[in-house]
Structure formats: structure tokens, C-alpha cells
Amino acid sequence: MERPDVVVTGLGATTPLGGDIASTWKAVLAGTPGARTMDNDWADKYGIPVNFAATIAVQPSEVLTVPETKRMDPSAQYALVAAREAWADAGAPEVDKTRLGTVVSSGIGGIWTTLNGWDTLRERGARRVLPMTVPMLMPNSATAYISLEFGAQAGAHALVSACASGAEAIGYAVDMIRSGRADIVVAGGTEATIHPLPISAFAASRTLSTRNDDPAGASRPYDIDRDGFVIGEGAAIVVLESASHAAQRGAKVYAKVAGVGLTSDGYHITSPDPEGTGQIRAMSAALQDAGVSAKDVSHVNAHATSTKVGDLIEARSIRAVLGDDADHVALSATKSMTGHLLGGAGALETVFTVLALHDRQAPPTINVANPDPELTLDLVRDTPRALPQTDTAAINNSFGFGGHNVALVVTSA
């Protein structure tokens, strides 16, 4: 049986830059920073050395009903907001429910519910713990609620691979369609970890930027003065569909997810392999899976979190995969604007990669005042870059603690 092409027919997001796709993408192209000083006393109360984050732009309480917000952790709330937008964008298709699936991941899951529940137990006793605590905190809560929303019966999955979770979810969704399990899959990632404990933990590991006096300029991938990532929150969802199913119902198509590459480093629980071997294998596998050569690639949306070591390992890996063809590739690092959405990052950056090809514009990277001299790639800085009007391909990279590597190849429709 011939393997079906998988296309993107719907997009949805809620992010630090906007409550939907249109506002988020407009802000990205404008080079708008999403990091801001937090309106709370956490830094003083707990002695946290970081007082800023890329917080969600539109609270889900402005979009969802009160019963929905009460029975869902913020991570699931974000995902449901994004999924409803993506489903509507896809035309709310009529589909055999047994041929509809969901794959929505989170790197950490319902941590607000977990920690609030523990506080309630400690302070008020077991009788006051909410009966919905477990369905709210479980990492599959978002995908479960989205499957209920649309009646999906082909499978509801939640892959957890730290900061690669959202991209791996999309890769798994592609495989569901290719294998014949589903015609349509709602896929993506979500995260809601702007809470004192995760912030304290990341700060203790020395991976967060501490530019408290300049939150907007704190996320600076590839800048010589980068000092860590900015934690963000939000969700992004894509509706994936077999090309034949999309054509049959006359759906609009943004792009094709043509290649998936998945590897693991087997090296360290938090540090990437310094040789980038797993990253190189993931990108190479994705290109091979897509039937695309290095010369066909015009754009890369890099994982590029703004850490001293990680940014250059990835840059060297991209160069190793693309060789001299990397010279004509527009490199974007959009976490400079959105912050790092952890389990939602790979999904959001897949959306940006899809829109970059659809609109033929590579988004900018901001805050790079002094580019690292070791960077040998063509970084798009401050303003968008026009992409070729011909058929072209792009790579989206996502890497996570534990040595997870995901590369997705997106091609123009």
C-alpha cells in the first residue's frame, strides 16, 4: 500500500504573544518579545533569583466556561483553547470518529494541580482534596479532553519527552495517518509551568536567564552574552490529515509534514551529546523520510533555547547535516520571542515552520546584538526573511532533557 502524504489543514495556539494564531504570528513577524516581569511576590517570598517569564497573553478564563476551568489544569485549558481554534480553522470536518485521533503532549503535565493538591492536603486534610485531582494532574489530561471534545476514537495519546514532547506528538500523529489508523489527527503540545517550584528548579540548574533588569532582552539565542532560557507557557495544535482525505472534502492545506526523525543520545540526563550525534541522525532521518535533500532546504526553525552550550551544538549539527547547502538556509530562533514553552515548544515551532513556508517568510531572531563568532549559519535577525516562491522544505528541531531528539521536515503544499 502506498504511504499517504500527511498535510496540515488547521492551526491553533495560545501563547505569550497572543491568544490565537493570527495575533501570535503577527507578533513573531514583528519581532515582539513575550517575556515580562511577573506580577507576583515569588522572587521575594521564596528567594527565587528570576522574577520574569513569558507568561500567557490571554488567560483561558476569558475563553473557556467556568466549569471547564474548574475541572482542568491550566495545561489542559491551554490545549483545549488551541485545539478548538485549530479544529475550526480546519473547517470543523465531518469525520468517522473511529478514524479520528488525538496526540497532545506535555513535558510536565498538571503541575499546578499536583502542587495545589499537596498544599490542600497538608493544610486542610484529605477530605478537602478535589475528587477531580487525578484527571487534572495526569499528563494525558489534555489529549483526553480534546478527544472528548471531538469524539476521537482512533486513539488518544500523550508522549512525554521533555522539551521535545510537542514535536514528537506531531511525529506520532503522522505515523498514525501513514499506518492507516486514522484519517485526521489533532496533535500538538502544551505546558503550564510558570509556578514557583519549576522556576526555582530550573534556576537551581543554572539553565534560566537571570536578566531581571531586561526581561524582553533576556532570551538571546546565538548571542555571545546569552545566559540561559526564558521559561514560557502556552499550547499549539495542528490538524493533520491524509492528503486524499483533505482533497476529498476540499480542505485548505497549509503545508505537508513530510519527514520525521526520532533519536536518543544515550549520553546524559540533561546535557546534549557534545558531538551532536543524535541531533545529526534525527535531522538526517527526517530528510530521508521526506525524500528531501539538503539543497531543497531553505529554512530551519532551531531549538535554540539561548543556553551557552546547547545553541552551538545544534548549529554545528545543522552544518554537519546540510554541509555547504547550509549557506543558503535562513535560520530562525523563535524562542527569542516566545520564551521556551517546554513540552509545548516543538508544537508551536512546528506551527511557525508551517506558516513560514505558507507565507514564504522566515521569522526573525531578536536580541542578537553580538552574534557568537562560532555560529557559521545565516541567522535571520530582527526582521523576517523572504523564502523561495518555488517548492521548498524546512526543518524544525526539538530536543529534550533525557537525550530526546526530534526533527520534522515540512514541505510547501
C-alpha positions in Angstrom: 0.0 0.0 0.0 1.3 3.4 -0.9 2.1 5.6 2.0 -0.2 8.6 2.2 1.0 12.1 2.3 0.2 14.0 5.5 -0.9 17.6 5.3 -1.7 20.4 7.8 -5.3 21.7 7.5 -5.8 23.5 10.7 -3.7 25.6 13.2 -4.4 26.8 16.7 -2.4 28.4 19.5 -2.4 30.4 22.7 1.0 31.8 23.6 2.8 34.6 25.4 2.4 36.6 22.2 -1.3 36.2 21.6 -4.4 34.3 22.3 -4.7 32.8 18.8 -2.7 32.0 15.7 -3.2 35.4 13.9 -2.0 37.5 16.8 0.9 35.2 17.7 2.2 35.0 14.1 1.8 38.8 13.6 3.8 39.4 16.8 6.5 36.9 15.8 7.0 38.6 12.4 7.2 41.9 14.1 9.9 40.7 16.5 7.8 41.2 19.6 9.3 39.9 22.9 7.0 37.9 25.1 8.9 37.9 28.3 7.8 40.2 31.1 8.3 40.8 34.8 5.8 38.6 36.7 3.1 40.3 38.7 3.7 38.4 41.9 6.0 38.3 45.0 7.6 34.9 44.3 11.1 36.2 44.0 11.0 37.9 47.4 8.9 35.3 49.1 10.9 32.3 48.1 14.3 33.8 47.3 14.0 32.9 43.6 16.7 34.6 41.5 14.4 35.1 38.5 11.4 37.3 38.5 10.3 37.2 34.9 8.8 34.8 32.4 7.0 34.6 29.0 3.5 34.4 30.6 0.4 33.6 28.6 -1.1 36.6 26.8 -4.8 35.7 27.2 -6.0 33.8 30.2 -8.1 30.8 29.3 -10.8 32.0 31.7 -11.5 34.7 29.1 -12.3 31.9 26.5 -13.5 28.8 28.4 -16.5 28.4 30.7 -16.2 28.4 34.4 -17.0 24.6 34.7 -14.2 23.9 32.1 -11.6 25.9 34.0 -12.6 24.2 37.3 -12.2 20.7 36.0 -8.9 21.2 34.0 -5.4 22.1 34.9 -4.1 25.2 33.1 -2.0 22.9 30.8 -5.2 21.2 29.6 -7.0 24.5 29.4 -4.4 26.0 27.1 -4.5 22.9 24.9 -8.3 23.0 24.6 -8.3 26.6 23.6 -5.7 25.9 20.9 -7.5 22.7 19.7 -10.8 24.5 19.2 -9.1 27.1 17.1 -7.3 24.5 15.0 -10.5 22.4 14.5 -12.4 25.5 13.4 -9.6 26.5 11.1 -9.7 23.1 9.5 -13.4 23.6 8.8 -14.7 21.5 11.7 -14.7 18.5 9.4 -17.3 15.8 9.5 -15.3 12.6 10.0 -15.8 9.0 11.0 -15.0 9.2 14.8 -13.2 5.8 14.6 -10.8 7.4 12.1 -10.1 10.5 14.2 -7.2 10.6 16.8 -5.5 12.9 19.2 -1.9 13.2 20.2 -1.3 16.1 22.6 1.7 16.0 24.9 3.2 17.9 27.8 6.6 17.7 29.2 5.5 18.0 32.9 1.7 17.8 32.9 -0.6 19.2 35.6 1.9 20.6 38.0 -0.3 23.4 39.3 -2.9 20.7 40.2 -0.3 18.5 41.8 1.2 21.1 44.0 -2.0 22.9 44.9 -3.4 19.5 45.8 -0.5 18.8 48.1 -0.9 22.2 49.8 -4.6 21.4 50.3 -3.8 18.0 51.8 -1.2 19.4 54.2 -3.1 22.5 55.3 -6.8 21.3 55.2 -6.7 17.5 55.2 -7.7 14.7 52.9 -11.4 15.5 52.9 -10.7 18.8 51.1 -8.7 17.3 48.2 -10.6 17.7 45.0 -12.1 14.5 43.6 -11.0 15.6 40.1 -7.4 15.9 41.1 -6.1 12.8 39.3 -7.8 13.5 36.0 -6.5 17.1 36.2 -2.8 16.3 37.0 -2.3 13.3 34.7 0.0 14.1 31.7 -2.6 12.7 29.3 -5.3 15.1 30.5 -5.1 17.5 27.6 -5.2 14.8 24.9 -8.1 13.1 26.8 -10.2 16.2 27.0 -9.5 17.0 23.3 -10.6 13.5 22.3 -13.8 14.0 24.3 -14.3 17.4 22.7 -14.3 15.9 19.1 -15.3 12.3 19.9 -12.0 10.9 18.7 -11.9 7.1 18.8 -8.8 6.1 16.8 -6.6 6.7 19.8 -5.8 9.5 22.3 -2.1 9.6 23.1 0.4 11.7 25.1 4.0 11.1 24.5 6.3 12.6 27.1 9.9 13.5 26.0 10.6 16.7 27.9 11.1 19.7 25.6 10.7 17.5 22.5 7.2 16.4 23.5 5.1 18.6 21.3 7.2 17.8 18.2 7.2 14.1 19.0 3.4 14.2 19.3 3.2 15.6 15.8 5.6 12.9 14.5 3.5 10.2 16.1 0.3 11.7 14.6 2.0 11.5 11.2 2.7 7.8 11.8 -0.9 7.2 12.8 -2.1 8.5 9.4 0.6 6.8 7.4 -0.1 3.4 9.1 -3.8 3.7 8.2 -5.1 4.0 11.8 -6.6 7.5 11.3 -7.6 9.9 8.6 -7.3 13.0 10.8 -5.3 13.6 14.0 -5.4 16.6 16.3 -1.8 16.9 17.6 0.5 19.2 19.5 1.8 20.2 22.8 1.0 22.3 25.9 2.7 23.5 29.1 1.8 25.5 32.2 4.8 25.5 34.5 5.2 29.1 35.5 4.9 28.2 39.1 7.5 28.9 41.9 8.7 25.3 42.1 9.6 24.7 38.4 11.1 28.2 38.2 13.2 27.5 41.3 14.3 24.1 39.9 15.4 25.4 36.6 17.1 28.3 38.3 19.0 25.9 40.5 20.2 24.0 37.5 21.6 27.3 36.1 19.6 27.0 32.8 17.5 30.1 33.2 18.5 33.6 32.2 18.8 36.0 35.2 18.4 39.2 33.3 15.8 40.6 35.7 16.5 44.1 34.6 15.8 43.3 31.0 13.2 40.6 30.6 12.4 41.5 26.9 16.1 41.1 26.0 16.8 38.0 28.1 16.2 35.3 25.5 19.1 35.8 23.1 19.9 32.6 21.1 23.4 32.7 19.5 24.3 36.0 21.1 27.8 35.9 22.8 26.2 37.2 26.0 23.4 34.6 26.3 22.9 33.3 29.8 20.0 30.8 29.7 16.5 30.4 28.5 13.3 32.2 29.5 10.5 29.9 30.7 7.2 30.3 28.8 3.8 28.8 28.7 1.0 28.0 26.2 -0.1 25.5 23.7 -0.1 24.9 19.9 -2.2 22.4 17.9 -2.2 21.3 14.3 -4.8 19.3 12.5 -3.1 16.7 10.4 -4.9 14.8 7.6 -4.1 12.4 4.8 -3.8 14.4 1.6 -6.5 12.3 -0.1 -9.0 12.9 2.8 -8.3 16.6 2.7 -8.7 16.7 -1.1 -12.0 14.8 -0.9 -13.5 17.4 1.4 -11.9 20.4 -0.3 -9.9 21.5 2.7 -7.3 24.2 2.6 -3.8 22.9 3.0 -1.0 24.9 4.7 1.9 22.5 4.1 2.9 18.9 4.3 4.7 17.2 7.2 6.8 15.1 5.0 9.5 13.7 7.3 10.0 12.6 10.9 13.3 11.8 12.6 13.5 10.5 16.1 16.7 9.5 18.0 18.1 9.5 21.5 21.6 10.4 22.7 22.1 7.8 25.4 24.6 10.3 26.9 23.3 12.4 29.9 20.1 13.2 31.6 20.3 16.9 31.0 23.3 17.7 28.7 23.2 17.1 25.0 25.8 14.9 23.4 28.6 17.5 22.7 29.2 15.9 19.3 25.5 16.3 18.4 25.4 12.8 17.1 21.8 12.2 18.0 20.7 15.5 16.6 22.6 14.8 13.3 20.9 11.4 13.0 17.5 12.8 13.7 17.8 15.5 11.0 19.3 13.1 8.5 16.5 10.6 9.2 13.8 13.2 8.7 15.3 14.4 5.4 15.5 10.8 4.2 11.9 10.1 5.4 10.7 13.1 3.4 12.7 12.3 0.3 14.3 15.7 0.5 18.0 16.6 0.0 20.0 19.3 1.7 19.8 21.6 -1.3 16.0 21.6 -1.0 16.0 23.1 2.5 15.6 26.8 2.7 14.7 27.3 6.3 15.4 25.9 9.8 13.5 26.7 12.9 16.1 25.8 15.5 15.5 24.5 19.0 18.0 27.2 20.2 17.0 27.8 23.8 19.7 30.5 24.5 22.0 28.3 26.6 25.7 28.7 26.3 26.4 25.1 25.2 23.2 23.9 23.5 22.9 26.5 20.9 26.3 25.8 19.3 25.9 22.1 19.5 22.8 22.4 17.4 24.3 24.9 15.0 27.3 22.5 14.3 24.8 19.6 13.9 22.8 21.6 11.3 26.0 22.4 9.4 27.1 18.7 9.6 23.8 17.6 8.0 23.4 20.3 5.4 27.1 20.9 4.6 27.7 23.7 2.1 23.9 23.9 1.4 23.5 25.4 4.9 24.9 28.6 3.4 21.5 29.3 1.7 19.3 28.3 4.7 17.5 31.0 6.7 18.0 30.1 10.4 15.4 31.3 12.9 15.3 31.0 16.7 11.8 32.0 17.7 12.3 31.3 21.4 13.9 34.7 21.5 10.3 36.0 21.3 8.1 33.3 22.8 10.4 32.0 25.5 10.7 28.3 26.0 7.3 26.5 26.2 9.0 23.2 27.2 6.5 20.5 26.1 4.6 23.0 24.0 7.7 24.4 22.3 8.1 21.8 19.5 4.4 22.1 18.5 4.5 25.9 18.5 7.7 25.9 16.4 6.1 23.4 14.0 3.3 25.9 13.5 5.8 28.6 12.9 7.6 26.4 10.4 4.4 25.6 8.6 3.4 29.3 8.4 6.9 30.3 7.3 6.5 28.1 4.2 2.9 29.0 3.7 3.6 32.8 3.9 7.2 32.4 2.4 8.7 34.4 5.3 11.3 33.1 7.8 10.6 34.8 11.2 13.3 36.8 12.8 15.5 36.2 15.8 15.7 39.1 18.2 18.1 40.2 20.9 21.2 39.1 19.0 23.4 42.2 19.4 26.7 40.3 19.3 26.5 37.1 17.3 28.6 34.3 18.6 31.6 34.1 16.3 31.4 30.3 16.3 28.0 30.5 14.6 28.6 29.7 10.9 24.9 29.7 9.8 22.8 32.5 8.3 20.8 33.8 11.2 17.7 35.8 10.4 17.9 38.8 12.7 15.3 41.4 13.7 13.2 41.3 10.5 11.6 38.5 8.5 13.4 37.0 5.5 11.7 36.1 2.2 11.8 32.4 1.4 11.8 31.0 -2.2 8.5 31.0 -4.0 9.3 27.6 -5.5 8.7 24.2 -3.8 10.9 24.2 -0.7 11.5 22.4 2.6 12.1 23.4 6.2 13.4 21.6 9.3 12.0 22.1 12.8 14.3 20.8 15.6 13.2 19.9 19.1 15.5 18.4 21.8 14.7 17.5 25.4 16.2 16.5 28.7 16.9 12.8 28.7 18.6 13.0 25.3 15.4 13.1 23.1 15.9 14.4 19.6 13.1 15.1 17.2 13.4 16.6 13.7 10.4 17.3 11.5 10.7 18.2 7.8 7.9 20.4 6.4 7.5 21.0 2.7 5.4 23.5 0.8 1.9 22.4 -0.2 
